Amino acid sequence: MRGLAARCRVDWRASVSLVGTIVKYLSLSLLVPLAVAVVYGDDVWVFVVSILLTAGIGLALEQLEPDPDLGPREALLLVSLAWLAVAIVGTIPYLLAGNGIPYLLEPTTPASVLASPVNALFESMSGFTTTGATVLEVIGTDRHSHAMLMWRQLTQWLGGMGIIVLMIAILPELAVNGAELMQSEAPGPELQKLTPRIVETARALWLIYVGFTLLYVLVLYGLHLAGMAPQMNLYNAIAHGFTTLPTGGFSPEADSVAAFSAVVQWAVIPFMFVAGVNFALFWHVIRGEVDALTDDPEFRAYAGAVAVLTAIAGVLLFRGAAPALELGGATEGVTENALRQAAFQITSLLNSTGYATSDFVEWGPHGKLVLLFAMFVGGSAGSTGGGVKVIRWIVVLKGVRRQLFVAANPSAVEPVRLAGRVIDEETVRGIMAFTLLYLLVFGISTVLIGLDAARIGLQLSILETISAAIATLGNIGPGFGKLGPFGSYLMFSDPSKLLMVGLMWFGRLEIVPVLALFVNSLDGR
């Protein structure tokens, strides 16, 4: 570690000490599943011990540097290590629950699956990064405790708006370097400051996030009270509230949102859509600046992509692209169901939510192609959605157009413009570099996953292998074939699962902060 520190010239003690502070406060979030355990009569000791261990680890790390001073490099290191640290300590409840003697006697039980450290880390990283991929082959309150599932879902809510953003909002010691920290964590090429003070920006974003979550829970539970959603009880309403706004996709139901009525599915779609919008735009809307939303080119492109892909998928389903869905019902010739299934799956995969109302493994090849395309789009910058992000694709396309124009007109000066504003060349180059890195990591990881699958005799199609890489790197969750919305990643070897853990970490931090830890550019040259 000293060698790395010397090479990178980073005060790693300051970064790790503040990681300890974050872990210490993370222990408080375990009070939620502990309360659920008390209500449902689950094993409370799993969470009592988890709280003590998590707080103890946090306090121990905190002692490394009593008065940490963060510079830009320490901020970068802190953000990267924090996401790794919370994923690691997030495994503690899974490991403790899986180590009960009765579970060990039944190695195929869900708890025994999470007793494996690699599986537990996969599930925890998937939760905090809001990926939604799972190693669990069976899910449900008849197989897992209510408390354990609530912890699984809560990890997604905590990771959705960003753990660092949350900590900046509540910890004064992070406020000094809050801008650098938020820029390193923020999804998208540029952080939009809503107020002069970064602490107030962090609080505003989290208040909007909490507000939408509460509204969503009220809508779902209201449908239950109105008799239109028999299975959407208060537990399920809260559980889905924890996983929809962060575009997470974990559900306590084995059939995901397909387990609920059509009314519930229609209610979920607009909230999934909202989760993929830049939350900063809602801050402007609340202040009466509605034009900030409707005039935003990224929002228009995001809404347009959802509408166009939904229309294409809807027509395909209406014309019989999925004639025999086991879940979701008939769509051929049924306008409402074809439109609902299309809108749900497109919105869910485009912004990386990962819920499903039909098993799109059973869709025809043209329908799958539309869904695969949607996976590459991503949500908006400043949203909780994953993927490349809509704004980057806009700039990439405009950049390519600019290059073609300049090639034909060598003397022309043609800046890249967005909503009439010139995008500086450094931002354009950064976006081009990110997109290239993203595709490079995606390509390499696809090859590695394919080779490892062949090594262990796991038969995967090319589409399944590609979807394994993009679903984890893009923090999407479900893929195709064996990795479909009701499938599992348990079949992969431990090395492949660890690779995917890394991809989820890369994807959440958008690659650059993690890679920057290992390159000499950190020395400031």
Buried (B, 14 or more C-beta within 10 A) or exposed (E): EEEEBEEBEBBBBBBBBBBBBBBBBBBEBBEBBBBBBEEEEBBBEBBBBBBEBBBEBBBEBBEBBEEBEBBBBBBBBBBBBBBBBBBBBBBBBBBBBBBBEEBEEEEEBBBBBBBBBBBBBBBBBBBBBBBBBBBBBEBBBEBBBBBBBBBBBBBBBBBBBBBBBBBBBEBEBBBBBBBBBBBBBBBBBBBBBBEEEBBBBBBBBBEBBEEBBEBBBEBBBBBBEEEBBEEBBEBBBBBBBBBBBBBBBBBBBBBBBBBBBBEBBBBBBEBBBBBBBBBBBBBBBEEEEEEBBEEBBBBBBBBEBBEEBBBBBBEBBBBBBBEEBEBBBBBBEBEEBBBBBBBBBBBBBBBBBBBBBBBBBBBBEEBBBBBBBBBBBBBBBBBBBBBBBBBBBBBBEBBEEBEEEEEEEEEEEEEBEBEEEEBEEEBBEBBBEBBEBBEEBBEEBBEBBBEBBEEEEBEBEEBBBBBBBBBBBBBBBBBBBBBBBBBBBBBBBBBBBBBBBBBBBBBBBBBBBBBBBEEEEBEEE
